[in-house]
Amino acid sequence: PYLVVGIFNPERYGTIKNENGAMTMVTAPWAFYLDADDKIDSTYIEKVLNVIEEKDDKLFVVYSDMQKFGNWEGVWGVSDWNKEALRQGNYINGHSVFRTDLFKKIGGLKDNGHFEDHWMWCEMMDLDVDYYGVRIPEALVWYRRHDYGHRTDNSDIKTRQNI
C-alpha cells in the first residue's frame, strides 16, 4: 500500500484532464496510469523497480510487452528501446512507468485528438539527448481490446464505419 496509491475522480472530465489532474497530486518520482478495464501482472511493479534501481538518471520510461484480452487476443511484443523508431510510431504502451518530474516539465498530456501517450514519450525524450527507455520483454500488462478500437465507448463507431 505504500508503493501504490489509487487516485479516483468521481467527475467525468475525460481521460486527459483526469490524468493530468491526478498527476498534480503525485509526489513519487515514478508513476503510471492503469485504465479501469486493464490489468497488470502481480510482479509488474517489482520488475519495474528492479530496472529503475539498476539504471542511471537518464532513464525516463520502463515498459513491457502486453497481453491483449477481450475481443482481440494475443501478446503484443513491442520493440526494445530505439529513439528513432519511437519518432516514427508508438511502441511504448500507455501503462508504462515514467518519471513524474519530466511529465510535469512537459506540462502533462496534450489533448491532440489521438496518441497522446506517444507525444508524451517523444516530448520527454527530447528534454535531454541522453534520455532512454528500457523494455521488459514479458507481457506484464493486460490490455482490453474492444471490437470498436481503443475507445471504451462506442461514440465513434459510425465515424469509423464511414471511413
N, C-alpha and C positions, 0 to 999 in steps of 0.2 A: 504493500500500500504506500510506502514512502517513495517508491520509484515511479509509480504510475498514478496519475490523477486524471479523473474524467471531468471534463468541463461540459456541462449541458446547458443549452439555452432554450427556454420554452418558446421563444419567438421564432417565427419562420422568416428570417431576413434573406435567406438564400445562402448557398454554400460559402461563397467568398466572404461576404460580410460577417457571417458567423465564425468562420475560421480565423479571419483577421482579428475579430473581437476576442476570441479565445486566446489567441497568441499574445495579446496585450497583458494577459494575466500570468503567462508562463515566466517563471524565474529560473528554471533549469537551463543548463547550457545546450541541451539537445531536446528535440520534440518530434512528434509525428502525428498525423491525422489518421483516424480509423473511422471510416464511414459506418453508419449503423447497420448496414446489411453485409458488411465484410468481416473477416476474422483474421487473427494472427495465430501462429503456432505458439504453444506454451514456452518454447525456447527462444523465440524471436528477440526479446529484449536482452536476454543473457548473451546471445551470439553477437548482437549489435554492439553491446558494451565491451565485449572482448575485442572486437575490431577497433573500437574507439581508443581503448587503452593501449593498443599496440602501435598506433599511428601518431603522426605529428599534428601540429596545429593548422596544417594546410588541408586536412581532411574536412570536407563540409557536408558530405552525404554518404549514408550507408544504405544499401538497397539489396533486395533479394529477388529471386525468381518468384513467380506467382502461380498458384493453383486456381484455375477458373472453376466456378461451380454455378449451378443454376441451369439456365438454358444452354450454356456452352460449357463443355468440359475440357480438361487437359491442362498441362503445365505450359506456362508461358515463360520459356527460358529467355532471359534478356542478356544483353552484351556486357562483357567486362567493361570497365571504365575506358572511355575513348572520347576525349573532348570534342574532336571534330565530328564524330558520329552523332554526338548529342546535339550539335548545332543543326544537323540535318533532320533529326527526328527524335522524339522522346522514347527512350527505352528504360527510364527510371520511373518506377511506379509511384503513385501519389501517397503511398503508405510508407515511404522511406523515411528514415530518421535523419534529421538535418539540424544544423547549428541555428539556434534561435537568434543569436546576435546578428547573423547575416540576414536572416529573414526580416528582422526589424530594420536593418540597414537599407535594404532594398524597398522598404515600405510595404511589405507583405505581398499577398497575391493581388494580381491585377485582373479586373473584370474585362477581359478582352474577347469574350464570347466563347472561346474554347481553349483547351490545352493550357490552362493557367499554371499547372504544375510544371510543364515543360518550360514556359517562360521564366518561372521562378528559378528552376535549376540553372538556366543559362545566365540569368541576372546574377545569381550568387557566384557562379563560376567566374564570371567576368570581373568580379571585385578584385581578384588577385590572379595573376597568370599562373601561379603555382597551386591554386586550389584544385582538388581532385576528389573523386568518389571511389568507394570500394563496393564491389558486388559480393554478396554471399551466395555461392552457387547452389542454393537449395530453395525449394518452394516453401517459404515461411509465411507467406501472406495468401489468404484465400479471398479471391475477388469474385463477387457475384456478378454474373452477366445476365442481363435481361434480354428478351427477344427483340427489344426495340433499341438496343445500343447501350451506351454508357449511362444514360439518364435513368433516374429512379422513378420517373413518372412517364406517362405516355403522351405528354402535351405536344410533342413534336413528331408523332408518328405520321400524320398526314403530310407534313412537310417532307419527311424523309421518303414517303411513298411517291411523292410527286417529282422527286429529283431524278 
